[in-house]
């Protein structure tokens, strides 16, 4: 994950909860014309509402982790995880379990790797890197969401993500976080496509018995999803992972006030950092978690 724009961390604590989970928008030009005419501006994001087949999640185990975590482009070796578990503040690791646009190969990421890492005490934040925002201009990840079929594409990506979770032995009830890299924040049609894609993604994951996560920049994808939540869109992801490299290891942010408040947030607060623990060095992104992790 890369966001376009070190504090002492307390020891991670694990909280296990058993619970039940309770078209394009207007362009910038249209908004300007509406404002000039004196009429109220249309909403930034309209409220797409889909059926939410939440039944498969009724009574399904829900696991929450509170504390420090990291993500790295490639799943680290088990030897590295052992050294870092003994000599780092981290207790959770982001892993790229699926997606055609992952930046790195995952030669180590198997069900046996998961089993052995879990036995060390690690918890996992699965990530899926698929289609990206239609207005994204940065190099890499060339495959984009088609606004005309965004909901269907989101459902299709969820099916791929479920296969990825199953391949590494992560069970039902686990979340998988959709990685949407940063995009121009004032392109409302683009933001609407991302939101509709994410709603389709969430709907299909719930139907399959898995939970939905969403990762993006606080200024683009997260801002658009928050606008959708306030507009009444559904079904929303079960957890958010927001990127803001401000060196603040906190999951609070004023722009998210009242949203995703029940152990539903991760903050990626610094990226591309070299760290050495137990004599082993990795380049990682730093995260603070109070959110769903894999069961």
C-alpha positions in Angstrom: 0.0 0.0 0.0 1.3 3.4 -0.8 -0.2 6.7 0.5 0.8 9.8 -1.6 1.2 12.4 0.8 8.2 7.0 15.8 6.3 6.9 18.5 6.6 4.5 21.4 3.9 1.8 21.1 2.3 -0.1 23.9 2.4 -3.9 23.8 -0.4 -5.2 21.6 -3.5 -6.7 23.3 -5.8 -9.1 21.7 -9.6 -8.9 22.3 -11.7 -11.8 21.2 -15.4 -11.0 20.6 -18.2 -13.4 19.8 -20.9 -11.4 18.2 -23.1 -10.9 15.2 -22.7 -8.0 13.0 -25.2 -6.1 13.9 -24.4 5.5 -12.1 -21.9 8.2 -11.5 -22.2 11.4 -9.3 -22.0 14.9 -10.6 -18.8 16.2 -12.1 -16.9 19.2 -10.7 -18.2 21.3 -13.6 -21.8 20.4 -12.9 -21.3 21.2 -9.2 -19.9 24.6 -10.1 -22.7 25.4 -12.5 -25.3 24.5 -9.9 -23.6 26.7 -7.4 -23.4 29.6 -9.8 -27.2 29.2 -10.5 -27.9 29.6 -6.8 -29.4 26.1 -6.5 -28.3 23.8 -3.7 -25.4 21.6 -4.8 -26.2 17.9 -5.3 -24.5 15.5 -2.7 -20.9 14.6 -3.3 -21.9 10.9 -3.2 -25.4 9.5 -3.7 -26.6 6.7 -1.6 -26.6 3.4 -3.5 -28.4 0.8 -1.4 -28.0 -2.9 -2.1 -29.6 -5.9 -0.3 -27.3 -7.1 2.5 -27.4 -10.9 2.9 -26.1 -10.8 6.5 -27.5 -14.2 7.4 -24.3 -16.1 6.8 -22.5 -14.0 9.5 -25.1 -14.6 12.2 -23.2 -16.2 15.1 -19.9 -16.3 13.2 -16.8 -15.6 15.3 -15.5 -12.0 15.2 -11.9 -11.3 16.2 -10.6 -7.9 17.1 -7.0 -6.8 17.6 -5.9 -3.7 19.5 -2.3 -2.6 19.2 0.5 -2.1 16.7 0.8 -3.8 13.4 2.8 -3.6 10.2 2.5 -4.5 6.5 5.2 -5.4 4.1 5.0 -6.0 0.3 5.9 -9.7 0.6 5.0 -12.0 3.5 8.1 -12.2 5.7 9.9 -15.4 6.4 8.9 -17.4 9.5 12.4 -16.7 10.9 11.8 -13.0 10.6 8.4 -13.2 12.2 9.9 -15.2 15.1 12.6 -12.5 15.6 10.1 -9.6 15.4 7.6 -11.3 17.6 10.2 -11.5 20.4 11.7 -8.0 19.9 9.2 -5.6 18.3 6.1 -3.8 19.4 4.0 -5.5 16.7 1.4 -8.2 17.0 -0.5 -8.1 13.7 0.8 -8.3 10.1 -0.9 -7.2 6.9 -0.7 -10.0 4.2 -1.6 -9.7 0.5 -3.8 -12.8 0.1 -5.3 -12.0 -3.3 -5.7 -9.7 -6.3 -4.4 -9.4 -9.8 -2.6 -6.1 -9.1 -0.5 -7.1 -6.1 2.9 -5.4 -6.3 4.9 -8.3 -5.0 4.9 -12.1 -5.3 3.9 -14.1 -2.2 6.1 -17.3 -2.4 5.9 -17.9 1.3 2.2 -17.2 1.9 0.6 -20.7 2.4 -1.7 -22.3 4.9 1.3 -23.7 6.7 2.9 -20.3 6.9 -0.4 -19.0 8.5 -0.5 -21.9 10.9 3.1 -21.4 12.1 2.8 -17.6 12.3 -0.5 -17.9 14.3 1.2 -20.3 16.7 3.8 -17.5 17.4 1.0 -15.2 18.4 0.6 -13.2 15.2 -2.8 -12.0 13.9 -3.5 -11.3 10.3 -4.9 -8.4 8.2 -5.7 -9.9 4.8 -5.5 -7.5 1.8 -6.9 -7.8 -1.7 -5.5 -5.6 -4.5 -7.7 -5.6 -7.6 -9.3 -2.9 -9.8 -8.5 0.7 -8.9 -10.4 4.0 -9.2 -11.2 4.9 -12.8 -9.5 8.4 -12.4 -6.3 7.1 -10.8 -3.4 8.5 -12.8 -0.3 7.1 -11.1 1.9 4.5 -12.9 1.2 0.9 -12.0 -2.0 -1.0 -11.4 -3.5 -0.2 -14.8 -6.7 -2.1 -14.4 -9.6 0.3 -13.5 -13.2 0.1 -12.3 -15.8 0.7 -15.0 -18.4 3.0 -13.4 -21.2 1.5 -15.5 -20.7 -2.0 -13.9 -18.9 -1.0 -10.7 -21.3 -3.0 -8.4 -20.9 -6.2 -10.4 -17.1 -5.8 -10.6 -17.0 -5.4 -6.8 -18.9 -8.7 -6.4 -16.5 -10.4 -8.8 -13.5 -9.2 -6.9 -15.0 -10.5 -3.7 -15.3 -13.9 -5.2 -11.5 -13.8 -6.0 -10.8 -12.6 -2.5 -12.7 -15.5 -0.9 -10.7 -18.0 -2.9 -7.6 -16.3 -1.7 -8.6 -16.6 2.0 -9.6 -20.2 1.6 -6.2 -21.0 -0.1 -4.3 -19.9 3.0 -6.7 -21.5 5.5 -8.4 -18.3 6.8 -11.9 -19.2 7.9 -15.4 -17.7 7.6 -15.9 -14.6 9.6 -12.5 -13.3 8.6 -12.2 -9.8 7.0 -10.4 -9.0 3.8 -9.5 -5.4 3.1 -10.0 -4.0 -0.3 -6.9 -1.9 -1.3 -7.9 1.2 -3.3 -4.9 3.4 -3.8 -5.2 7.2 -3.6 -7.0 9.1 -6.5 -7.9 12.7 -7.2 -10.2 13.6 -4.3 -12.5 16.1 -6.1 -13.6 13.8 -8.9 -17.0 12.9 -7.6 -18.0 10.6 -10.5 -14.8 8.7 -9.8 -15.6 8.5 -6.1 -19.1 7.3 -6.8 -17.6 4.4 -8.9 -15.3 3.5 -6.0 -18.2 3.5 -3.5 -20.5 1.4 -5.7 -17.7 -1.1 -6.3 -17.1 -1.3 -2.5 -20.8 -1.9 -1.8 -20.8 -4.7 -4.3 -17.6 -6.1 -2.7 -19.2 -6.0 0.7 -22.5 -7.5 -0.4 -20.8 -10.5 -1.9 -18.4 -11.1 1.0 -21.3 -11.1 3.4 -23.2 -13.6 1.3 -20.1 -15.8 1.4 -19.8 -15.6 5.2 -16.8 -13.2 5.3 -16.4 -9.6 6.5 -15.5 -6.6 4.4 -12.7 -4.2 5.0 -11.6 -1.1 3.0 -8.2 0.6 2.7 -7.5 3.9 1.1 -6.1 7.4 1.6 -8.0 9.5 4.1 -8.4 12.2 1.5 -9.9 10.2 -1.3 -11.3 6.7 -0.9 -12.0 7.1 2.9 -13.5 10.5 2.4 -15.8 9.2 -0.3 -16.9 6.2 1.7 -17.6 8.4 4.8 -19.7 10.6 2.6 -21.6 7.5 1.3 -22.2 6.4 4.9 -23.6 9.7 5.9 -25.8 9.7 2.8 -27.2 6.2 3.8 -25.4 3.9 1.4 -25.4 0.2 2.2 -24.0 -2.3 2.8 -20.9 -0.6 4.2 -17.6 -2.3 5.0 -17.3 -3.7 8.5 -13.9 -2.0 9.0 -11.8 0.9 7.6 -8.1 1.2 7.2 -7.1 4.8 6.5 -3.8 6.0 5.3 -2.6 9.3 6.7 1.2 9.4 7.2 1.2 11.9 10.1 3.2 9.8 12.6 0.2 9.7 14.9 -0.4 6.1 16.1 -4.1 6.7 16.8 -7.2 5.3 15.1 -9.2 8.6 15.8 -9.7 11.2 13.2 -12.2 14.2 13.2 -13.3 13.4 9.6 -14.6 9.9 10.8 -16.5 11.1 13.9 -19.4 8.8 14.6 -18.4 6.3 11.9 -16.9 2.9 12.3 -16.5 3.3 16.0 -16.9 -0.3 17.3 -13.4 -1.8 16.9 -13.6 -1.0 13.2 -10.5 1.2 12.3 -6.9 0.8 11.3 -4.6 3.8 10.8 -1.6 3.5 8.6 0.4 6.4 10.0 3.8 6.0 8.4 5.1 4.1 5.3 8.3 2.9 3.7 10.2 2.7 7.0 13.3 0.4 7.6 13.1 -1.2 11.0 15.4 -3.8 12.6 14.2 -6.1 15.4 16.0 -9.2 16.7 18.7 -8.5 14.2 16.4 -8.7 11.2 15.6 -5.6 9.0 12.4 -5.1 7.0 10.9 -2.2 5.1 7.4 -1.8 6.4 4.4 0.5 6.8 3.4 1.2 10.4 -0.2 0.8 11.6 -2.2 1.2 14.7 -5.2 -1.2 15.0 -8.5 -1.3 16.8 -10.2 -3.5 14.2 -11.2 -6.8 12.8 -8.5 -9.3 12.0 -8.6 -12.8 10.4 -10.3 -15.6 12.5 
